[in-house]
């Protein structure tokens, strides 16, 4: 038996509710259908704006890729020219040309919020969150755990790591274990010579 079936139960009546005025828009009352249509219209506009922003971002990414493709083609030309006879091309000039193409490529990436970092020489604590050690070298030339070589650079986008660096870590050589002390040989008992 529910509490509403009990004879002493008080049932709420319409007197417990307050009347609410119907909102007016431009002098006319709005029906729930019109309110819902307005909400849906605003959601459609927000979705269209998000789609537009997404399409714009994709266009910027494509433009960056196309610019990098052109620069990679230029880089390939420069690399192919390194096979020419030495007297035809000055080594210092070749180096400047290659460095110029590399710098242009990095500028294009920076403009798209992409940063490339070389962790070589940094301590293990400094690269802990953005480098994966693939090998360790132990040598007396290292005073602490540092990145000895970089196999692949780290890539960041808008400050967040998107590709970890692949590195070879260097560490101090372990201290040589002390050589065990030779145990003294037991003294031989005095020999007995029969008389």
SVG drawing of the C-alpha trace seen along z (x, -y; Angstrom):
<svg xmlns="http://www.w3.org/2000/svg" viewBox="-9 -44 128 85">
<polyline fill="none" stroke="black" stroke-width="0.4" points="0.0,0.0 1.5,-3.4 1.4,-6.4 -1.0,-8.1 -3.6,-5.4 -3.7,-6.1 -6.7,-8.1 -4.7,-10.7 -2.2,-11.5 -2.3,-15.0 -2.2,-15.3 -0.7,-18.3 -3.1,-20.5 -2.8,-23.2 -2.6,-25.7 1.0,-24.7 2.2,-25.8 2.9,-29.5 1.8,-30.7 4.7,-31.8 4.3,-34.5 4.9,-33.4 8.0,-35.1 7.3,-37.7 9.5,-38.3 8.9,-41.5 5.4,-41.8 4.3,-38.2 4.5,-35.2 6.8,-32.4 5.7,-28.8 8.0,-26.0 8.5,-25.0 9.9,-28.5 12.2,-28.3 13.5,-24.9 13.9,-26.1 16.0,-29.1 18.2,-26.8 18.7,-24.4 19.6,-27.4 22.3,-28.6 23.7,-25.0 23.8,-24.8 25.6,-28.1 28.2,-27.0 28.7,-23.7 29.2,-25.6 31.8,-27.9 33.6,-24.8 33.6,-23.2 35.0,-26.5 37.8,-26.6 38.6,-23.0 38.7,-23.6 40.9,-26.6 43.3,-24.7 43.5,-21.9 44.2,-24.5 47.1,-25.9 48.4,-22.3 48.3,-21.7 50.0,-25.0 52.8,-24.1 53.2,-20.6 53.3,-22.1 56.0,-24.6 58.0,-21.8 57.7,-19.6 59.1,-22.5 62.0,-23.0 62.7,-19.3 63.0,-19.4 65.4,-22.3 67.4,-20.3 67.5,-17.3 69.0,-19.6 71.6,-20.8 72.5,-17.3 72.8,-16.1 75.2,-19.0 77.6,-17.8 78.6,-15.0 80.0,-17.6 83.8,-17.9 85.3,-19.8 86.7,-22.7 83.3,-23.4 81.7,-24.0 83.3,-25.6 82.6,-23.5 81.9,-26.6 79.3,-27.8 77.7,-24.4 77.5,-24.4 75.8,-27.8 73.3,-26.8 72.3,-23.6 72.1,-25.5 69.9,-28.1 67.5,-25.5 67.4,-23.8 66.8,-27.1 63.9,-27.9 62.3,-24.5 62.6,-25.1 61.0,-28.6 58.0,-27.1 57.6,-24.5 57.9,-27.2 55.2,-29.2 52.9,-26.2 53.7,-25.8 56.1,-22.9 59.5,-22.9 62.3,-20.4 64.7,-19.9 68.1,-18.2 68.7,-17.0 72.4,-16.2 74.4,-17.3 71.4,-17.7 71.2,-15.8 68.9,-12.8 66.6,-14.9 66.2,-17.6 65.0,-15.2 63.1,-12.7 59.7,-13.8 60.6,-13.9 63.4,-11.5 63.6,-7.7 67.0,-6.1 67.7,-3.4 71.1,-2.6 73.5,-3.4 77.3,-4.1 79.4,-3.9 82.7,-5.8 84.9,-7.8 84.4,-10.8 80.9,-11.3 80.6,-13.0 76.8,-12.4 74.0,-10.8 73.7,-12.9 72.5,-12.5 75.6,-11.4 74.1,-11.1 70.7,-11.9 69.4,-9.3 66.1,-11.2 65.1,-14.7 62.1,-15.4 59.1,-17.2 56.8,-19.6 53.6,-21.1 52.4,-24.2 54.8,-23.4 53.6,-19.7 55.8,-16.8 54.3,-14.9 57.3,-12.7 59.9,-11.6 63.6,-12.0 65.5,-8.7 68.8,-9.0 71.9,-7.3 72.6,-8.1 76.1,-8.4 76.9,-7.6 80.0,-7.5 81.8,-4.2 81.2,-2.2 83.9,-2.4 86.1,0.7 85.5,3.1 88.3,3.3 90.5,6.4 90.0,9.0 92.9,9.1 94.8,12.3 94.5,14.5 97.8,15.1 98.9,18.6 98.8,20.6 102.2,21.1 103.4,24.6 104.1,26.3 107.7,26.8 108.9,29.9 110.0,32.7 113.1,34.4 113.6,37.8 116.8,38.3"/>
</svg>
